[in-house]
Amino acid sequence: MSKFTDRFDATTSKMQGFSIGYCPNCQDCANEHGMDMQAYNDACEAGTISDDCSFSSYSCDICGQKLGGERMSWHWISKDGDIKHERSACVDCLLYWANGDEPDMEY
């Protein structure tokens, strides 16, 4: 275990589940793309929604990384079953979540 995994686990253990990236039927995601829900869902199904990272100076919501870098939107499910939309998951958290790859550098 590392400080990174400790922070990641502390944040995600409070959730029933989470997903990094945009998701269909999310009004916040549709708003980010300037679309109404039907157009957004159609674009998701067609695969025309870009889910690329973008630079942000905000801290990562999951691990707390304070340095600016590539960030992605993400969603999580609360203990009440509500889906919450967030905007700042770093690439390190994405790679750890997807592959179990810890960052080379501790911050």
NUPA-634290 format. One record per residue (C-alpha): y, z, x; chain. Coordinates in Angstrom, 1 decimal. Example, Ala and Ser with C-alpha at 12.3 -4.5 7.8 and 13.67 -1.06 7.14 Angstrom:
REM NUPA-634290
@py->-4.5&pz->7.8&px->12.3&gumar->A $
@py->-1.1&pz->7.1&px->13.7&gumar->A $
***
This chain:
REM NUPA-634290
@py->0.0&pz->0.0&px->0.0&gumar->A $
@py->3.5&pz->-0.7&px->1.1&gumar->A $
@py->7.0&pz->0.2&px->-0.1&gumar->A $
@py->7.1&pz->-3.2&px->-1.8&gumar->A $
@py->3.9&pz->-2.7&px->-3.7&gumar->A $
@py->4.9&pz->0.9&px->-4.6&gumar->A $
@py->8.1&pz->-0.4&px->-6.2&gumar->A $
@py->6.4&pz->-3.3&px->-7.9&gumar->A $
@py->3.7&pz->-1.1&px->-9.3&gumar->A $
@py->6.1&pz->1.6&px->-10.4&gumar->A $
@py->8.1&pz->-1.0&px->-12.5&gumar->A $
@py->5.2&pz->-2.9&px->-13.9&gumar->A $
@py->3.0&pz->0.1&px->-14.7&gumar->A $
@py->5.4&pz->0.9&px->-17.6&gumar->A $
@py->4.7&pz->-2.4&px->-19.2&gumar->A $
@py->1.8&pz->-3.6&px->-21.4&gumar->A $
@py->2.2&pz->-7.0&px->-19.7&gumar->A $
@py->4.7&pz->-9.3&px->-18.1&gumar->A $
@py->5.2&pz->-13.0&px->-17.2&gumar->A $
@py->7.5&pz->-14.6&px->-14.7&gumar->A $
@py->9.3&pz->-17.8&px->-16.0&gumar->A $
@py->10.5&pz->-19.1&px->-19.3&gumar->A $
@py->8.4&pz->-18.9&px->-22.4&gumar->A $
@py->8.3&pz->-20.8&px->-25.8&gumar->A $
@py->9.7&pz->-19.1&px->-28.9&gumar->A $
@py->12.2&pz->-17.0&px->-26.8&gumar->A $
@py->15.7&pz->-17.3&px->-28.2&gumar->A $
@py->17.2&pz->-16.0&px->-24.9&gumar->A $
@py->15.4&pz->-18.8&px->-23.0&gumar->A $
@py->16.6&pz->-21.4&px->-25.5&gumar->A $
@py->20.1&pz->-20.1&px->-25.2&gumar->A $
@py->19.9&pz->-20.4&px->-21.3&gumar->A $
@py->19.1&pz->-24.1&px->-21.8&gumar->A $
@py->21.8&pz->-24.6&px->-24.4&gumar->A $
@py->19.2&pz->-25.6&px->-27.1&gumar->A $
@py->18.3&pz->-24.5&px->-30.5&gumar->A $
@py->14.8&pz->-23.1&px->-30.9&gumar->A $
@py->13.1&pz->-26.3&px->-32.2&gumar->A $
@py->14.6&pz->-28.4&px->-29.4&gumar->A $
@py->13.6&pz->-25.8&px->-26.8&gumar->A $
@py->10.0&pz->-25.5&px->-28.1&gumar->A $
@py->9.7&pz->-29.3&px->-28.2&gumar->A $
@py->10.9&pz->-29.4&px->-24.6&gumar->A $
@py->8.5&pz->-26.7&px->-23.5&gumar->A $
@py->5.6&pz->-28.5&px->-25.1&gumar->A $
@py->6.7&pz->-31.8&px->-23.5&gumar->A $
@py->7.0&pz->-30.1&px->-20.1&gumar->A $
@py->10.6&pz->-31.1&px->-19.6&gumar->A $
@py->12.0&pz->-27.6&px->-19.2&gumar->A $
@py->12.8&pz->-26.9&px->-15.5&gumar->A $
@py->11.3&pz->-23.5&px->-14.4&gumar->A $
@py->12.7&pz->-23.7&px->-10.9&gumar->A $
@py->14.2&pz->-20.7&px->-9.2&gumar->A $
@py->17.9&pz->-20.5&px->-8.7&gumar->A $
@py->20.1&pz->-18.5&px->-6.3&gumar->A $
@py->21.4&pz->-15.2&px->-7.5&gumar->A $
@py->23.2&pz->-12.3&px->-5.8&gumar->A $
@py->21.7&pz->-9.9&px->-8.4&gumar->A $
@py->19.0&pz->-7.4&px->-7.3&gumar->A $
@py->15.4&pz->-8.1&px->-8.4&gumar->A $
@py->14.6&pz->-6.3&px->-11.6&gumar->A $
@py->11.1&pz->-5.6&px->-10.5&gumar->A $
@py->11.1&pz->-4.6&px->-6.8&gumar->A $
@py->14.8&pz->-3.8&px->-6.4&gumar->A $
@py->15.4&pz->-6.3&px->-3.6&gumar->A $
@py->19.2&pz->-6.2&px->-3.1&gumar->A $
@py->19.6&pz->-9.2&px->-0.9&gumar->A $
@py->20.7&pz->-12.4&px->-2.7&gumar->A $
@py->18.0&pz->-15.0&px->-3.0&gumar->A $
@py->15.9&pz->-17.2&px->-5.4&gumar->A $
@py->15.4&pz->-15.6&px->-8.8&gumar->A $
@py->13.6&pz->-16.5&px->-12.0&gumar->A $
@py->13.7&pz->-15.3&px->-15.6&gumar->A $
@py->10.8&pz->-13.1&px->-16.7&gumar->A $
@py->9.5&pz->-11.3&px->-19.8&gumar->A $
@py->7.7&pz->-8.1&px->-20.4&gumar->A $
@py->6.1&pz->-6.4&px->-23.3&gumar->A $
@py->7.1&pz->-2.8&px->-24.1&gumar->A $
@py->4.8&pz->0.0&px->-25.2&gumar->A $
@py->6.2&pz->-0.7&px->-28.7&gumar->A $
@py->5.0&pz->-4.4&px->-28.5&gumar->A $
@py->8.5&pz->-5.8&px->-28.2&gumar->A $
@py->9.0&pz->-8.8&px->-25.8&gumar->A $
@py->11.9&pz->-8.2&px->-23.5&gumar->A $
@py->13.7&pz->-11.0&px->-21.6&gumar->A $
@py->15.0&pz->-10.4&px->-18.1&gumar->A $
@py->16.8&pz->-12.7&px->-15.7&gumar->A $
@py->16.1&pz->-11.6&px->-12.1&gumar->A $
@py->12.6&pz->-11.6&px->-10.6&gumar->A $
@py->12.5&pz->-12.5&px->-6.9&gumar->A $
@py->10.1&pz->-15.0&px->-5.3&gumar->A $
@py->8.4&pz->-12.1&px->-3.4&gumar->A $
@py->7.4&pz->-10.6&px->-6.8&gumar->A $
@py->6.3&pz->-14.0&px->-8.2&gumar->A $
@py->4.0&pz->-14.5&px->-5.2&gumar->A $
@py->2.7&pz->-11.0&px->-5.3&gumar->A $
@py->2.0&pz->-11.2&px->-9.0&gumar->A $
@py->0.4&pz->-14.7&px->-8.8&gumar->A $
@py->-1.6&pz->-14.4&px->-5.5&gumar->A $
@py->-1.4&pz->-10.8&px->-4.3&gumar->A $
@py->0.7&pz->-12.0&px->-1.3&gumar->A $
@py->3.0&pz->-9.2&px->0.0&gumar->A $
@py->6.3&pz->-10.2&px->1.7&gumar->A $
@py->6.2&pz->-10.5&px->5.5&gumar->A $
@py->9.3&pz->-8.3&px->5.8&gumar->A $
@py->9.8&pz->-4.8&px->4.4&gumar->A $
@py->13.2&pz->-4.2&px->2.8&gumar->A $
***
